[in-house]
Amino acid sequence: MKRIFTIIALTATLSVAALANDTKVTIHADRGTQKIHKEIYGQFAEHLGTCIYGGLWVGEDSPIPNINGYRKDVFDALKALQIPVLRWPGGCFADEYHWTDGIGPKENRPKMQNNNWGGTIEDNSFGTHEFLNLCEMLECEPYISGNVGSGTVEELAKWVEYMTSDGDTPMANLRRKNGREKSWNVKFLGVGNESWGCGGSMRPEYYGDLFRRYSTYCRNYDNHRLYKIASGASDYDYNWTRVMMNNVGGIMNGLSLHYYTVPGWSGSKGSATNFSNDDYYWTMGKCLEIEDVISIHSSIMDEKDPEKKIGLLVDEWGTWWDEEPGTISGHLYQQNCLRDAFVAALSLNVFHRHTDRVRMANIAQVVNVLQAMILTDTKGTGHMVLTPSYHVFSMYKDFQEATYLPIDVATDSMKVRDNRTIPLLSVSAARTADGSIVVAMANVSLDSDQNVSLALDGLNKKASAVSGTILTANAVTDYNDFAHPNRVSPAEFKGAKIAKGAVTAKVPAKSIVVIKIK
């Protein structure tokens, strides 16, 4: 029986000697049936702070190197990450965004005040064409969040026509007048965002009727087929999901879910980089609770949709800490340390296990906001840095479209604050198209290495080669900044061995390891 370690609540540090624990992982290599949808590795770009302006977009006349206005270093980093889908323009911003303000000559576009996020004045120089052209350049699917809160059915219906019609229609001709002859390939359409809150403070019964109405008029043009996503619940609001399944059901293709690893919504959320060991372990427990939340929402959906035709889309997730001192209030600019990398790894491992229902996930957000992949200098000096979370997504790229493999894990666990229990080692495995087995192992222990033995059950040939990458740091509070861009960065992992076809790996404390077995 595995040992259980207990952390006493509110304890700042652990006085545990360095240990090495044994963990046994059995990978059922012959039982995989579900593909890990690449869209689980989706990103989210909202008009919030400097995510768009100064992050993705600097304009053609900027002294910062750019490609047609897109910031070149950010573009190159996202291209290398192979992001599969990008959600835009919000978030809360979506339900006060009027798309016609962001088309046509830039000098004619009206300015607007971003009422949700700091009252910033935006010039609408980044609009429909700029977003959809960026997605084409990145070779990723665009995910449009439509305005239901302050918009109209006609407005959203015309936006769909503008983006996807190739016929002799009014909106298609307006698009042509604005310089784009061929329609874009837009598949994912969100009908509103957080309609229970910033998207209109609606009841689920009322929103359900609105979705049915909007969905009717958001039509499929030519060869385009929309995947229509209803605004879903915030974490533990299971009634919202039940009402939507009862009242809307198969009219929707997908239902969203938002879940943030956040200490609370009032007062301080805590520093992104200055926290205790107890805070760190609490974060791991809160992060992993998303599995219970997904399971309960999925079981409710199963009652009306046992064949799992309707997808569950976790289109906002990640950490939410206090804004960095000295930054603009309401812009949600936060640092990213090794703790955030663990939240990314553990969450992705959870999504893999629920790929039968979870069809997409979009971490919040791609640049300069919350748990960002990339941070740029908000003063416009041209500095850019990749965060530890970026490196996790990069290390996990082989999981996209791979076949999920069931696993059994015998590892130590620990009880953390708020009476949650967490495993010390989080593991996920998949089989790639070339037959390789990719395994992710996140050792959340700050003190104990994990001596892992991996049994490949059902594999018709012995393992012959293993390679890997590791992400760790001197301290779990370590992060990358413009002066130290590589303080937390991946390195070759040499701790995996093969002997007589059996694989073993020594996973150091506070490290994330991804290995590929051939």
N, C-alpha and C positions, 0 to 999 in steps of 0.2 A: 504494500500500500504506500502510495506516495506521501511525502511529508507535506504538511501545511504550515506555512509561515504566517504569522499574524503581525500586522502593523497596528499599533495603538493609535487611535485617532488623535490628530493635532500634534503628533510627535514630529519634530523638525528633521531629525536625522535617525538613521538606523545604525546601531552598534553591532553589526554582524560581521564576523570575520569572512574573508574571501573564501568562497566555497566552489566546488565543482559538482553539479548535480547530474544524474543520469536521466536521460529522456529517451524513450523508445517510440519511434514513429513507424507505423505500418502504412504503406501506400498501396492501395488496391488498384494496381495498374490496369487490370482487365475489367474494371467496373464503370469506367467513365462513360457517361451518356450525354451530358449537357455541355454545350460550349459556353465559355466565359465571354459574354458579349463585350466587344471592344468598347462599346459606349459606356461601360462601367468606368472607363478611364477618361470620362468627359470633363470638360472645363467650363467655367462660368465667367462671363465678362459683363459686368454691370456698369452703367454710368454712375460711378460712385468714387469719390476721391480722384485719384490719379490712375485708376485702372485703364480707362480709355485714353484720356488726354494726358500725355506724359508717360503712359505705359505702353499701350498698343500703338497709339497715334501721336505723332508730333507735327504732322503737316509737311507738305513738299518743300516749304521754304525754311525749315528748321536747320540750324547748324549741326544738330545731332544727325549722324548718318541715318538715312532712311531709304526705303524702297517705295516710291510713290506715296510718301507720307507715313508709311508704317515704319516704326522704329526698327532698324535693321538688326541690332543685337537681340532684341526681344523676338523678332520674327524668326531669326535663325535658331534661337533656343527652342521655340515652340515647334518649329519644323523638325528639329532633331528629336523632340519628345514624341512625335507621331501622334498628336492629339487626334482622337477620332471624331469628336463632336464638341461644338462650342455654343453655349447658351447666351442669348442677348435679346433685348437691352436691359433686362432685369429679371428677378428682383423687384423690389418696391417701385423702382423707377419705371418699370414696364407699364404700370397702370396709370401713369400720368404722361406717357410718351405718345405724341401724335406724329405718326410716321411721315406725313406730308411736310412737316417742318424740316425734315432731314434729307430732302431730295432737291434736285435742281442745282443751279449755280450757287456755290458756297456764299458768295457775297449777297445773295438774295435770301438766304435762310434766316429765319427769325431766331433771336436768342431766347433762352428760357432759363428759369430759375429751378434748380434741382431742390425741391422742397423737402424731400426725404433725407438728403445727405448733405447737410451743412449749408444749404442755401446758395450753393455755388451757381454762378451764371455760366451757362454753356452756350456755345455758338452754333451747335448742330452741324459742325463741319464733318463729324463722323456720323453717317446715317446708313440707310439701307444699302446703297451701292458700296460704300466703304466696308461695311461688315461682310456682305455676301462675297465681294471680291476677295477679301482677306481669307474667308473660308475656302474659296477655290484655290488660292495660292498655297494654303496650308494643307490642302487635300483632306479637309475634314467636313463633316456634316454640320450645316447650320441648324440651330434650334432657336426658333423665334418665339418669344413670349409676347402674346398679344394683349392689348389694352382692353380690359373689361370694366375695370373700376371707374374710369372717367371717360371711356370711349363709347362707341356705338357699334351695333352689329354692322351697319353699312361701312364704317371706317375699317374694321378688321377684314370684312369681306373684300373690300377694294384693295387692301394691302396684299391679301393672298393673290388676287388677280394680277396686281402689279408685279409680284415676284415670280409667278408661275405660269401665266398665260402666254402662249405663243400665237394666239389668234388675233383677228382684227377687232380687238376689244378696246374700250376707252383707256383702261389702266395699262394694258400692254403697249398701246401707242404712246402713252405718257412716258413709260419707261424708255421706249425707243427715242423719244424726243430728248431724254436725259442721258442718252449715250450708250444704252445697253440694248442691243438688238434681241439677243436670245434670252429666254427666261433662265433663272437660276434653278438649280435642283434643291428645292426646299422640301424636306420631308417632315421634320418635327415641328409641330405647332402647339404651343402652350396657350390654352384659352384662359388667360388671367394668371395671376400669381398671388399666393397667400390671400385668397379671397376672404378668408376668415379674419384677416387683420388689415395690413396696409393696402391690400387690394380691394377694399370696400367694406370691411367689417360685416360680412354677410353671414347668415345662417346657412348651413349646408343644404337645407331644403330649397331655399331661394336660389343659391348658387347653382344647384343641380338643374333647376328649370332654365336658368340663364345659359348654362352650358349646352343644353339641348337646343336652345334657340340659336346661339352663336354657331354651333356645330353644323346646323342645317345650312347656313348661308356661307360657311367657309368651304367652298366647293373644290373638287378635283378638276384641274384643267389639263387638257391634253393627256400626256402620259404620266403626269405627276399624281401621286397618291399620298395624301396627307396622313400622318400619324398624329391623331388629335389627343392631346394630353390635358386632362382635367386638373384643376388646382386641388391638391390634396391636403392632407392633415399636417399639422405640426406635431412631431414626435408622438405624444401619448394620447392624442385626440382620436380614439378609436371610433367614436360615434360618427365623426365626419366620414370616415371610410365606409361605415355601415350604411349611412344614408345615401352616399354616392352609389354604392353597389346596388342598393334597393331601387333608387329612383332614376339612375342613369344607365348603369350596367353596361351592356355591350355597345352602346352608342359611342363610348369612349374607347380609344385604343390603349391609353395608359392613364395612370393616376399618380400624381406626384406625392412625395413625402419629404419633409424637411427635418433634419436632426443636426443640432450643433452640440459639440462638446464644449459646454459653457457652464461655469459655476452658478449662474443665475442671471436674471434679466434686470435686476435693480441693483444699484450701487456698483462697487468695483468688481470687475471680473478677474482681477489679478494680472500680474505682470507676465508678459510673454517670455521673459528671460530670467527673472528673479523670483524663484519659487523654491519651496522645500522639497525634500524627498517625499514627504507625505502628500504634498500637492501633486507631485508627479504620479505617484501610484493611484491617487484618486482620479486623475485624468485618464489613466489607462482603464479604470473601472467604468467611468462614465462613457468613454469611447466605446467600449465593448458592449455596453447596454443597448446599443443600436441593434444587436442581434435579436434580443427579446422583442424590441419594438417592431422590427421587420417581421418576425415570426407571427406576432399577434395580428398585425395588419394583413399579412398573407392569409392567415386562417380565416379572417373575416371575408376576404375576397374569395377564398375557396368555396364558401357557402353558396355563392351565386355563380362562380366561375371555376368549377373543379378542373377544367382542362387548361387553366392558366393562360387564357388567350389575352387577358388584359395585363399589361405590364405594370409593375411598380417601379417608379423612377425616383430615386433619391437625388433630386436635382439641386439640392443645396445641403452640403454637409461640411464638417471641418471644425477647427478650433476657433474660439472667439475670445480674445483677451482684451485688456485695456489698450487704447491707442498709445503709440509711442510718445513719450514726452516731447513737447515742442512741435508736434504735428497738428494739423488743422482738425478741430473737433468735428466729428461727423464724417470724416474721411476713412476711418477704420484702418489706418495704416499700422500694422503690427509686425514685429520681428518674428522670425521663424527659427526655432532651435531644434535640437535633436529630439526633444519631447514631441514636437509637432510631427517629425518624421515617423515616430512610433504610432501616432494617431493615424497617419496615412496608411502605414503598413497593416496595422490591425484592422482598420476599416475595410481595406481592399480584401483582406483575407475573409472577412465576414461576407462581403458582397459575393465573393466566389462561391461560398457555400449556399447562397440563395439565388444562384443564377437562373433557376427554373422560374422565378417570379421577378427578380430584379433585372430589368432590361437596360437601365442606364443609371449613372450616378455622376454628379457634377460638383466637384469640390469648389468651395467658395474661398477666394476667387483667383483668377489666373495671374494678375499682376497687381501688386501694391495694396491689396485689400485682404484682410483676414489671413487665412492660411494660404498665402500666395506661392505660386511656383517661382516667381521672379520678383525682385525688388529693384526699382530704379530710383535714382536720386530725385526727390521731389523738388529740389531747387533747379533742376534742369541742367546739371553739369555734364550729363552724358554717362554717368556711372551706372552700372548694372551688375547684379549679383544673382546667382542661382541659389535657392534655398535648399535646406535638407529635404523638404517635401518634394521638390523637383527631382532630387536624386532618387528618391523612392520610386516615383513614377517612372523614371528612366530605367531603374533596375528591374522593374516589374513588366517592362514592355512585352516580354515573351508570353505573358499570360493572356494577352489580347487574342481572342478567337481560338485559344487553346482549349482542349477538352479537360474539364474539371475532373480530378481524380479523388474519390473518397479516401479519407485517411482516418486512422486511429492514433491518438496521441496520449501517451502515458507520461505526464510531466507533473512537477510540483505546482502547487497553487498557493495563493496567499489571500488573506482577507484584508480588505482596505477600508478606508473611511466610507461611511454611509452603508455599511454592511454589504458591500459587494465583494465577490470572490473572483480573482483573476488567475488564469494560468500563467506560469512564468515564461512559457514558450508558445508563441502563436505560429501555426504552420499552415501552409497551403501548398497544394501540388497540382500539376496539370501536365498533359501530354501535348506537345507541340506538333505541328504538321509533319515535321521530319522524323517523328517518333521519339524525340528526346523527352526526358522528364525534367521539368523545371520545378524547383522547390524553394519556397520562401520561408525563412525562419526568423522570427523576431524575438530575441531574448530580452524581455522587459526588466529582468532583474538588474539592479544597480551593483550587485555584489557577487553574483554567482555565475560562473561559466556553465554552459550546458554541454555535456558529452552526449551527443545524439547518435543513436544507431538507427539507420534507415533500412527497413526491410521492404523490398520491392516485390509485393505479393502479386502473382499472376503475370509477371513479366516473362515472355517466352525466350528471353536471352539474358545473359549476365551483363551487368554493367561493366563497361570497359574504360570509360574516361569520365572525369568530373572536373568542372571548372566553376569558378564563382566570383562574386563581388561582395564586399562588406562595406557597410556604412556605420561608423561609430565616431566617438570623440573622447577627449579627456574627461569631459563632464557632460551630463545630460542637458545642462543649461547652455552649452556652447552653440554658437550660431555664426553665420557668415555675414560680414558687412563689407563695405566698399574698401576698407583698409585691409581686411583679412577675408578675401573671397573664397578661400579654400580650407578654412578651418574645419568645416564638416564636409567631407567629400568622399566619394567612393574610392575603394582601393581593391586590388586583387585579393581574393580570399584564398589562402593556402591551407586552411584547416580541414579540408575535406579529403578523405583518402578512400581508396578502393582496395580491398583485400579479398581475393577469392570471390569476386562478384558482389561482396557486401560493402555498403557505403557507411562510413562514419564521418562525423564532423564535430569539431570543437567550436562551439559558438560562444564567443566571449560575452561577458556581461555588457548590458546596454548596447547591443549591436543588432543590426538587421543584415541578414545574409541571404543572398539568392544564389543557388547553385543550379547548374545544368548537368544532367547525367545522361551519358550516351552509352 
